[in-house]
Amino acid sequence: MFSAEEAARANELFEKCRILVIGDVMLDHFIWGNVRRISPEAPVPVVEVTKETWYPGGAANVARNIAPFSKHVHLMGRVGRDSAADKLRELLMVDEVDPAPLLVSDEVPTISKARVTARQQQIVRVDRERLLKLTEVELEEVERRLRALVPVLDAVIIEDYGKGFVTAELVEVIAKVAGETGLIVTVDPSPHNPLTWRGVSLVKPNRLEAFAAAGLNDSLMPLAPTENPELLEVGRVLMEKWDTPKILITLGEQGMLLFEREKAPHHIPTRAREVFDVSGAGDTAIALLTLALAAGQDAVAAAEIANRASGVVVGKLGTARLTPEELVAAFED
């Protein structure tokens, strides 16, 4: 079990860690306002805008979660030639995330999601996206940029939102480069993009993603995770299917369940005190998990750090992230 003192020492190690996040990048746009009347044009509310905010989304939010702990964070994904890409780069620079590895496409727009909210109630979400898989030319450019970055990297995070950037061919390239150079590679998978993650260091699905990937049904048995035969079977199936040495399944209010080859499954209970908003908790978990592995922590300690970090973030509203001070405080009790 980690202590606050060990968390403080881990923070010092995190400062030196060099991480590349690869995946589907997005721009999150929040429009806040009040509703006083219904439109005379159609039976819909009229929102009087009071505030607008923008945040890096998708894989960009994972990079944003690493930035308070390390200033050596790079982001690779695909954006368009548009104002959304300009805004995203501006936000990344403010957060001290390197946007230079981003690929620019003439074929797809920057993925953006605009949420209109009044009185804490989301009224509508407007998405701008075109789902096209990575082309051969783009894949070659990814490999070129990845190899150029390897000398200044300790780990790579693959963040898949099923928007087309993460393909089987991309995973093969990353795994090949990692195998040649000893890079740690962690994965946050998408249930909409079933891939074989052979050659990576660790995969972190949530419960729904894990059961879907294993092709099994979840009866939601009221049992401890290490006593739940369905969860244990999911871990066994995925370890064989993905041929990866480690799998960490996040279980919401039940915490996390870690599978490692030649070891018994290890359960990490949840540490969240209050849950206000679970959005972004998975991004925080993969960010801190990878930082801890890159800093030399074993998988159990890394999972505990990720678990505590997620427990803090779900207690915040909106697109939140963790600070080093909050991580230490999470271990003080």
C-alpha positions as CSV (number, residue, x, y, z in Angstrom):
1,M,0.0,0.0,0.0
2,F,1.3,3.4,-1.0
3,S,1.8,6.2,1.5
4,A,1.7,10.0,1.0
5,E,5.4,10.1,1.3
6,E,5.8,7.5,-1.4
7,A,3.3,9.5,-3.6
8,A,5.4,12.6,-3.1
9,R,8.6,10.7,-4.2
10,A,6.7,9.4,-7.2
11,N,5.7,12.9,-8.2
12,E,9.4,13.8,-8.3
13,L,10.1,10.8,-10.6
14,F,7.1,11.8,-12.8
15,E,8.7,15.1,-13.6
16,K,11.4,13.3,-15.6
17,C,9.0,10.9,-17.5
18,R,8.6,11.5,-21.2
19,I,5.3,10.3,-22.7
20,L,3.8,10.3,-26.2
21,V,0.0,10.0,-26.4
22,I,-1.3,8.6,-29.7
23,G,-4.9,8.5,-30.7
24,D,-8.1,10.3,-31.6
25,V,-7.8,13.9,-30.6
26,M,-10.8,16.2,-30.2
27,L,-11.9,19.7,-29.2
28,D,-14.6,19.8,-26.5
29,H,-16.7,23.0,-26.6
30,F,-19.1,23.8,-23.8
31,I,-21.8,26.5,-24.2
32,W,-23.6,27.5,-21.0
33,G,-26.7,29.6,-20.7
34,N,-30.2,30.1,-19.4
35,V,-33.6,29.1,-20.8
36,R,-36.5,31.6,-20.4
37,R,-38.7,30.8,-23.3
38,I,-39.6,28.4,-26.1
39,S,-38.7,29.4,-29.7
40,P,-41.6,30.7,-31.8
41,E,-40.0,28.9,-34.8
42,A,-40.1,25.4,-33.4
43,P,-40.9,23.6,-30.0
44,V,-37.4,24.0,-28.7
45,P,-35.9,26.0,-25.9
46,V,-34.1,29.3,-26.6
47,V,-30.7,29.3,-24.8
48,E,-29.3,32.7,-23.9
49,V,-25.6,32.1,-23.8
50,T,-23.7,33.3,-20.7
51,K,-20.4,31.5,-21.1
52,E,-18.3,29.4,-23.5
53,T,-15.4,27.2,-22.6
54,W,-13.1,24.9,-24.7
55,Y,-10.9,21.9,-23.6
56,P,-8.7,19.4,-25.3
57,G,-10.7,16.2,-25.7
58,G,-10.2,12.5,-26.4
59,A,-6.5,11.6,-26.6
60,A,-5.7,15.3,-26.1
61,N,-7.3,15.2,-22.6
62,V,-5.1,12.3,-21.7
63,A,-2.0,14.4,-22.6
64,R,-3.6,17.3,-20.6
65,N,-3.8,15.0,-17.5
66,I,-0.1,14.2,-17.7
67,A,1.0,17.8,-18.1
68,P,0.7,18.8,-14.4
69,F,3.2,16.0,-13.5
70,S,5.6,16.2,-16.4
71,K,6.5,18.9,-19.0
72,H,7.7,16.2,-21.4
73,V,4.3,15.3,-23.0
74,H,3.8,14.9,-26.8
75,L,0.5,14.4,-28.6
76,M,0.1,12.6,-32.0
77,G,-3.3,12.4,-33.7
78,R,-5.1,13.8,-36.7
79,V,-6.6,17.3,-37.1
80,G,-8.0,19.2,-40.1
81,R,-7.0,22.5,-41.6
82,D,-9.6,24.5,-39.6
83,S,-10.2,26.9,-36.7
84,A,-10.9,24.0,-34.3
85,A,-7.3,22.7,-34.9
86,D,-6.0,26.2,-34.2
87,K,-8.0,26.4,-31.0
88,L,-6.8,22.9,-29.9
89,R,-3.1,23.8,-30.5
90,E,-3.6,27.0,-28.5
91,L,-5.1,25.1,-25.6
92,L,-2.3,22.4,-25.7
93,M,0.4,25.1,-25.7
94,V,-1.2,26.7,-22.6
95,D,-1.2,23.3,-20.9
96,E,2.4,22.7,-22.0
97,V,1.7,19.8,-24.2
98,D,3.7,19.5,-27.4
99,P,1.3,19.5,-30.4
100,A,4.1,19.2,-33.0
101,P,3.6,15.5,-33.8
102,L,-0.1,16.1,-34.9
103,L,-0.8,15.1,-38.5
104,V,-2.9,17.6,-40.6
105,S,-5.4,16.2,-43.0
106,D,-7.2,17.9,-45.9
107,E,-9.8,15.1,-45.9
108,V,-11.2,15.2,-42.4
109,P,-12.2,18.0,-40.0
110,T,-10.8,18.3,-36.5
111,I,-13.2,16.2,-34.4
112,S,-15.2,18.6,-32.2
113,K,-18.1,18.2,-29.8
114,A,-20.2,21.2,-28.7
115,R,-22.4,20.7,-25.7
116,V,-25.2,23.2,-25.0
117,T,-26.2,23.3,-21.3
118,A,-28.8,25.3,-19.4
119,R,-29.3,25.0,-15.6
120,Q,-26.8,22.0,-15.4
121,Q,-29.0,20.1,-18.0
122,Q,-27.4,19.3,-21.4
123,I,-29.9,20.2,-24.1
124,V,-28.1,19.1,-27.2
125,R,-24.6,18.0,-28.4
126,V,-23.4,19.0,-31.8
127,D,-20.6,16.8,-33.3
128,R,-18.3,17.5,-36.2
129,E,-16.5,14.5,-37.4
130,R,-15.8,12.3,-40.4
131,L,-14.6,8.8,-39.6
132,L,-11.9,7.8,-42.0
133,K,-9.2,5.2,-41.2
134,L,-5.5,6.1,-41.2
135,T,-4.2,6.0,-44.8
136,E,-0.9,4.3,-45.8
137,V,0.7,7.7,-46.3
138,E,-0.4,8.8,-42.9
139,L,0.8,5.5,-41.3
140,E,4.3,6.0,-42.9
141,E,4.3,9.5,-41.5
142,V,3.3,8.3,-38.0
143,E,6.2,5.8,-38.1
144,R,8.7,8.4,-39.2
145,R,7.6,10.8,-36.4
146,L,7.5,8.1,-33.8
147,R,11.1,7.0,-34.6
148,A,12.2,10.6,-34.5
149,L,10.7,10.9,-31.0
150,V,11.9,7.6,-29.6
151,P,15.2,9.0,-28.1
152,V,13.2,11.3,-25.9
153,L,10.5,8.9,-24.8
154,D,9.9,6.5,-22.0
155,A,6.3,5.4,-22.8
156,V,3.5,5.6,-25.4
157,I,-0.2,5.7,-24.6
158,I,-2.6,4.5,-27.3
159,E,-5.9,6.2,-26.7
160,D,-8.6,4.8,-28.9
161,Y,-12.0,6.4,-29.3
162,G,-12.9,4.5,-32.4
163,K,-12.7,7.5,-34.7
164,G,-10.3,6.0,-37.3
165,F,-6.8,7.0,-36.2
166,V,-6.1,3.8,-34.3
167,T,-5.9,0.8,-36.7
168,A,-4.4,-2.7,-36.6
169,E,-1.6,-1.4,-38.8
170,L,-0.9,1.5,-36.4
171,V,-0.7,-0.9,-33.5
172,E,1.7,-3.1,-35.4
173,V,4.0,-0.1,-36.1
174,I,4.0,1.0,-32.5
175,A,4.5,-2.5,-31.2
176,K,7.4,-3.0,-33.6
177,V,9.1,0.2,-32.6
178,A,8.5,-0.4,-28.9
179,G,10.0,-3.9,-29.2
180,E,13.1,-2.5,-30.9
181,T,13.6,0.2,-28.3
182,G,12.1,-1.0,-25.0
183,L,9.3,1.5,-24.8
184,I,6.4,0.9,-22.5
185,V,3.1,0.9,-24.4
186,T,-0.2,1.1,-22.6
187,V,-3.7,1.1,-24.3
188,D,-7.1,2.5,-23.5
189,P,-9.2,0.6,-26.0
190,S,-12.5,1.3,-27.6
191,P,-15.4,-1.2,-27.7
192,H,-16.2,0.1,-31.2
193,N,-12.8,-0.9,-32.6
194,P,-12.0,-4.5,-31.7
195,L,-8.2,-4.9,-32.2
196,T,-5.6,-7.4,-31.1
197,W,-3.2,-5.6,-28.8
198,R,-0.3,-8.1,-29.2
199,G,3.1,-6.4,-28.4
200,V,1.9,-3.8,-25.9
201,S,2.7,-3.7,-22.2
202,L,-0.7,-3.2,-20.7
203,V,-4.3,-2.8,-21.8
204,K,-6.8,-0.9,-19.6
205,P,-10.5,-1.7,-20.6
206,N,-13.4,-0.8,-18.4
207,R,-15.8,-3.5,-17.4
208,L,-18.2,-3.1,-20.3
209,E,-15.3,-3.0,-22.8
210,A,-13.7,-6.1,-21.2
211,F,-16.8,-8.3,-21.4
212,A,-17.5,-7.1,-24.9
213,A,-13.9,-7.9,-26.1
214,A,-14.1,-11.3,-24.4
215,G,-17.5,-12.1,-26.0
216,L,-19.0,-12.9,-22.6
217,N,-22.1,-11.7,-20.8
218,D,-21.9,-9.9,-17.5
219,S,-24.5,-11.1,-14.9
220,L,-23.3,-8.3,-12.5
221,M,-22.9,-10.9,-9.7
222,P,-22.8,-9.3,-6.2
223,L,-19.4,-10.8,-5.5
224,A,-16.0,-9.4,-4.8
225,P,-14.0,-9.1,-8.1
226,T,-11.5,-11.8,-7.2
227,E,-14.4,-14.2,-6.3
228,N,-16.5,-13.4,-9.4
229,P,-16.0,-16.3,-11.8
230,E,-17.2,-14.3,-14.8
231,L,-14.7,-11.5,-14.2
232,L,-11.9,-14.0,-13.7
233,E,-12.9,-15.7,-17.0
234,V,-12.8,-12.4,-18.8
235,G,-9.3,-11.8,-17.6
236,R,-8.2,-15.2,-18.7
237,V,-9.8,-14.9,-22.1
238,L,-8.3,-11.5,-22.8
239,M,-4.8,-12.4,-21.6
240,E,-4.9,-15.2,-24.2
241,K,-6.7,-13.2,-26.9
242,W,-4.5,-10.0,-26.7
243,D,-1.3,-11.9,-25.8
244,T,-0.3,-9.0,-23.4
245,P,1.5,-9.4,-20.1
246,K,-0.9,-7.2,-18.1
247,I,-4.5,-6.2,-18.2
248,L,-6.2,-3.7,-15.8
249,I,-10.0,-3.7,-15.8
250,T,-11.6,-0.7,-14.2
251,L,-14.8,-1.6,-12.4
252,G,-16.4,1.7,-11.3
253,E,-17.5,1.5,-7.7
254,Q,-15.6,-1.8,-7.3
255,G,-12.3,-0.3,-8.1
256,M,-9.9,-2.1,-10.4
257,L,-8.8,-5.7,-11.1
258,L,-5.2,-6.3,-12.3
259,F,-4.2,-9.4,-14.2
260,E,-0.5,-10.3,-14.7
261,R,1.0,-13.4,-16.2
262,E,2.0,-16.1,-13.6
263,K,0.3,-14.1,-10.8
264,A,-3.0,-14.2,-9.0
265,P,-5.5,-11.4,-10.0
266,H,-5.1,-8.4,-7.7
267,H,-8.0,-6.2,-6.6
268,I,-7.7,-2.5,-5.9
269,P,-10.8,-1.2,-4.1
270,T,-12.2,2.2,-5.1
271,R,-11.0,5.2,-3.2
272,A,-13.6,7.7,-4.4
273,R,-15.5,9.5,-1.6
274,E,-18.1,11.3,-3.6
275,V,-18.9,10.9,-7.3
276,F,-20.1,14.0,-9.1
277,D,-18.9,13.3,-12.7
278,V,-17.3,10.2,-14.1
279,S,-16.4,11.8,-17.5
280,G,-12.7,11.8,-17.9
281,A,-11.9,9.4,-15.1
282,G,-10.6,6.8,-17.6
283,D,-8.3,9.5,-19.2
284,T,-6.9,10.2,-15.7
285,A,-6.4,6.6,-15.0
286,I,-4.4,5.7,-18.1
287,A,-2.4,8.9,-17.7
288,L,-1.3,8.2,-14.1
289,L,-1.0,4.5,-14.7
290,T,1.5,5.1,-17.5
291,L,3.4,7.8,-15.7
292,A,3.9,5.4,-12.8
293,L,5.1,2.5,-15.0
294,A,7.4,4.9,-16.8
295,A,8.8,6.0,-13.4
296,G,9.7,2.4,-12.5
297,Q,6.7,1.4,-10.3
298,D,5.4,-2.1,-10.6
299,A,2.0,-2.8,-12.0
300,V,0.3,-3.1,-8.5
301,A,1.7,0.3,-7.3
302,A,0.9,1.9,-10.7
303,A,-2.7,0.7,-10.5
304,E,-3.1,2.0,-7.0
305,I,-1.8,5.4,-8.1
306,A,-4.2,5.4,-11.0
307,N,-7.1,4.3,-8.7
308,R,-6.5,7.1,-6.2
309,A,-6.1,9.7,-9.0
310,S,-9.5,8.6,-10.6
311,G,-11.1,8.8,-7.2
312,V,-10.1,12.5,-6.9
313,V,-11.3,13.4,-10.5
314,V,-14.8,11.8,-10.2
315,G,-15.3,14.2,-7.2
316,K,-15.0,17.2,-9.6
317,L,-17.5,18.5,-12.1
318,G,-16.8,18.8,-15.8
319,T,-13.5,18.1,-17.7
320,A,-11.3,18.0,-14.6
321,R,-7.7,16.9,-14.0
322,L,-5.5,16.1,-11.1
323,T,-2.6,18.1,-9.5
324,P,0.5,16.5,-7.9
325,E,-0.7,18.0,-4.6
326,E,-4.1,16.3,-4.9
327,L,-2.4,13.0,-5.6
328,V,-0.4,13.2,-2.4
329,A,-3.4,14.3,-0.4
330,A,-5.3,11.3,-1.7
331,F,-2.9,9.0,0.1
332,E,-2.8,10.9,3.4
333,D,-5.7,9.0,4.8
